[in-house]
């Protein structure tokens, strides 16, 4: 399955983006900021990253 990391400090934006990306058959990971995003990418590099 394709994976996507959604990075945004606003929870509601992450929720909307998650819903859209799940409809496109992506498995989702979330991060609130750049530090969390970097840590997530070091563990597993996603196929796509959506950030603001």
C-alpha positions in Angstrom: 0.0 0.0 0.0 1.2 3.6 -0.7 2.1 5.6 2.3 1.7 9.4 3.0 3.0 11.5 5.8 0.7 14.5 6.6 2.5 17.4 8.4 0.5 20.3 9.8 0.3 21.9 13.1 -3.5 22.1 13.0 -5.3 18.9 13.9 -8.4 19.7 11.8 -6.3 20.2 8.7 -4.6 16.8 9.3 -8.0 15.2 9.7 -9.3 16.6 6.4 -6.1 15.6 4.6 -6.2 12.2 6.1 -9.8 11.6 4.8 -8.8 12.7 1.3 -5.7 10.6 1.2 -7.4 7.5 2.6 -10.0 7.8 -0.2 -7.0 7.6 -2.6 -5.9 4.3 -0.9 -2.9 5.8 1.1 -1.9 4.5 4.5 -1.4 7.6 6.6 1.1 8.8 9.2 0.8 12.2 10.8 3.2 14.8 12.3 2.5 18.1 14.1 5.8 19.7 13.2 9.0 19.4 11.3 10.8 17.6 14.1 8.2 14.9 14.3 8.1 14.6 10.5 11.9 14.1 10.3 11.7 11.4 13.0 8.9 9.7 11.1 10.9 9.8 7.9 14.0 8.3 9.6 11.9 5.4 10.7 10.1 4.9 7.4 10.3 7.0 4.3 6.7 7.5 3.0 5.8 7.5 -0.7 4.4 11.0 -0.4 4.6 13.9 2.1 1.8 16.5 2.3 2.8 19.6 4.3 2.1 23.3 4.6 
